[in-house]
């Protein structure tokens, strides 16, 4: 199939189809995170019915999803660099919607694990292909900002999972939440297929440095090494807020799921959406002052999040908990636009699908394969099942990871400032 040319934007008018594509891809990412986060909200009723340990919950909610999400992300990234990106996304959306809905039919750890594993298979298609398309729809000067708008779907999807999941669980039970919020994603596949493939590299200002055959440069780039490691640790810290946050407030503070869902959904929208978009705008502005500007911005976000984690974990006052959760949620999402934009700039148009896939691999390996089960294992070792207050100490892994991430991202920014990559 021939590729339709999308007008280079520069300072010129951006085609209407580019904005339409941004809207469609953002909607799909909303569904992506709704299906991904929904199970975290259901940890408490699933634990009560299935008698799972915290380690099993960590494996079920994170590791099962991440096994193929991380491993298949790299070959899917290669496919995004070579084939039809919209067809790759549509196929993945169909797979994850079906298996998210089927989660409601499971009655054992093994079958639920399999369903969540297949959700990860489907969702692995989205990131590399969608971000590659967006970089060809919009100019370089808007790259972090556009990626941030797309990434704001994380807050919206997470908020809807909490708000709608809480309502459905209260009325019909946790199984119906998967039925009603999973299967409808199949209808959105038609919108994906309505997109036009953008010509690769049409928005680039500089000559293309690398071809798809030069993939090894992604591992030789020193700034990218700091980038991948730094964001992996920041992702480990940030994602535990969604993975364990509901369990933390339910078990440590005794809040019911409906209240957590309502407040969590509201906070996701009020803090997450403007925080993500503002982060992209600020990162783009700092990038104009120097090549390392975006990484310096993310380093600052990581550094500021560490004391907020401590406040969230060890405070009991409602006002402090709400404030810490609000600002921590914003900081946990502000770096997303900057992270993807730097990968695109360094990798170039022929390698950006693979570059983004490796970035997602690093972040999700740290957050889901390592971080979530590790927190669960620490909780079990500390006796959090009998004494829920021990959850506070298991989650101390998060501020420690955030501090190390800040250091690595700052070093990466320094390397990028002196690099021509």
Secondary structure, DSSP 8 states (H G I E B T S, - for coil): ---B-----TTS---HHHHHHHHHHHHHHHHHHHHHHHHHHTHHHHHHHH---HHHHHIIIIIHHHHHHHHHHHHHHHHHHHS-HHHHHHHHHHHHHHHHHHGGG--SHHHHHHHHHHHHHHHTTHHHHHHHHHHHHS-GGGHHHHHHHHHTHHHHHHHHHHHHHHHHHHHH-HHHHHHHHHGGGGGGHHHHHTS--B-TTTT-SS-----GGGTTHHHH-HHHHHHHHHHHHHHHHHHHHHHHHHHHHHHHS---HHHHHHHHHHHIIIIIIHHHHHHHHHHHHHHTT-TTHHHHHHHHHHHHHHHHHHHHHH---HHHHHHHHHHHHHHHHHTHHHHHHHHHHHH-TTTHHHHHHHHHHHHHIIIIIIIIHHHHHHHHHHTTTT-GGGHHHHTTHHHHHHHHHHHHHHHHHHHHHT---
